[in-house]
Amino acid sequence: MTELTFQTKVHATAKEIWEMYVDFNKRRQWETDLEYMILQGNFSTGTSGRMKLQGQPEMPYTLTTVIPYKEYWDKSEIPGMGIAICFGHEFNEINNETTVKISVRLEKEHGEMTDEDI
């Protein structure tokens, strides 16, 4: 597994930030290369959907963990490579200030990730 993490503090509640992620129209305010994001059901663990970034093919994804206002993870399998890319979003609120932690993880279907896989 290979993982990259970034975090920053935001002067907003976790609920306010959460709403910016789960509402596609609000999310496009900062993620402008996101052409569409379609979820086939509720924003909950196990729900799948499709998304498309500019210049990239459409990718299916699955919400693997959803804890409202706290954390969610999604996972997309990279076709024909035996590798998945996982995105984590964690929100830790203290006194109307929220630390937002974003993680990107590469997971290999069988065995450990190596430089040759990337």
C-alpha positions in Angstrom: 0.0 0.0 0.0 1.2 3.5 -0.9 -0.4 6.5 0.8 -0.2 10.3 0.6 -1.9 12.5 3.2 -2.6 16.2 3.4 -4.4 18.1 6.1 -5.4 21.7 6.8 -7.6 23.7 9.3 -10.8 25.3 8.1 -12.9 27.9 9.9 -16.2 26.0 9.5 -18.0 23.2 11.2 -17.6 19.6 10.1 -21.3 19.6 8.9 -20.7 22.7 6.7 -17.7 21.1 5.1 -19.4 17.7 4.7 -22.2 19.4 2.8 -19.7 20.8 0.3 -18.4 17.3 -0.4 -21.7 15.4 -0.7 -23.5 17.9 -2.9 -22.1 17.7 -6.4 -23.0 21.3 -7.3 -21.3 22.7 -4.2 -18.3 20.4 -4.8 -17.7 21.8 -8.3 -17.0 25.2 -6.7 -13.5 24.1 -6.0 -13.1 20.8 -7.9 -13.6 22.4 -11.3 -12.2 19.5 -13.3 -15.0 17.2 -12.0 -17.4 16.9 -15.0 -19.9 14.7 -13.1 -20.3 12.5 -10.1 -23.3 10.2 -10.0 -24.2 8.2 -7.0 -26.6 5.2 -7.4 -28.3 5.5 -4.0 -27.8 7.3 -0.7 -24.4 8.6 0.4 -23.7 5.6 2.6 -21.3 2.7 3.0 -21.5 0.3 0.1 -23.2 2.6 -2.4 -21.6 2.8 -5.9 -21.5 5.4 -8.5 -19.6 6.9 -11.5 -17.5 10.0 -11.9 -15.6 11.7 -14.7 -12.7 14.1 -14.5 -11.8 16.3 -17.6 -9.6 14.4 -20.0 -10.0 11.1 -18.1 -12.3 8.1 -18.8 -15.4 7.6 -16.6 -14.5 5.7 -13.4 -16.8 3.6 -11.2 -16.4 4.1 -7.5 -17.8 2.7 -4.2 -18.2 4.4 -0.9 -16.3 2.0 1.4 -16.7 3.9 4.7 -19.2 6.6 5.5 -19.5 8.1 9.0 -21.6 11.3 8.6 -19.7 14.6 9.4 -16.6 12.5 10.4 -15.2 10.5 7.6 -15.8 8.9 4.2 -13.6 6.8 1.9 -14.2 5.8 -1.7 -12.5 3.2 -3.9 -12.0 2.9 -7.7 -10.5 -0.1 -9.3 -8.1 0.7 -12.2 -9.2 -1.6 -15.0 -6.8 -4.3 -16.0 -4.1 -3.4 -13.5 -5.2 -5.1 -10.3 -4.8 -1.8 -8.4 -7.3 0.4 -6.7 -7.1 4.1 -5.8 -8.8 5.0 -2.5 -9.6 8.6 -1.4 -10.2 9.3 2.3 -11.8 12.5 3.7 -11.7 12.9 7.5 -13.1 15.8 9.5 -12.1 16.6 13.1 -14.1 19.5 14.5 -13.0 21.4 17.6 -14.7 24.7 18.5 -16.1 25.5 15.0 -12.7 24.9 13.5 -12.3 21.7 11.5 -9.1 19.8 10.5 -9.7 18.3 7.1 -7.4 15.4 6.3 -7.4 14.1 2.7 -5.6 10.8 1.9 -4.9 9.0 -1.3 -4.0 5.4 -1.1 -3.0 2.9 -3.8 -3.9 -0.7 -3.0 -2.8 -3.8 -4.9 -5.3 -6.7 -5.3 -2.6 -9.3 -4.6 0.6 -8.7 -2.7 2.4 -5.5 -1.8 2.7 -2.4 -4.0 6.1 -1.9 -5.6 7.7 0.9 -7.6 7.0 -1.1 -10.8 3.2 -1.0 -10.0 3.2 2.8 -10.0 
